[in-house]
């Protein structure tokens, strides 16, 4: 399962927690397409998922603000909490990127 967060109203992004959203996230075309064809939109931003991966699209609102807890990347079993946090980005918590892989 891969979760994608959108905000069809675009006034409810949890910026105090996640920071400011990318400029394209507020674009009405992105929001509409992400709801209608999430797999295609994700591929366009570099998130290529296997066909068998289910995609959940969650629409934030004034009363419910969502964010993704990114999947832990492979080969990070020995990472400290601080090292893991360095891999998490605003985009990964929106579901439009995967948490960074260790270098």
Secondary structure, 3 states (H helix, E strand, C coil): CEEEEECCCCCCCCHHHHCCCCHHHHCHHHHHHHHHCHHHHHHHCCCCCCCCCCEEEEECCCCCCCCCCCCCCCCCCCCCHHHHHHHCCHHHHHCCCCCCCCC
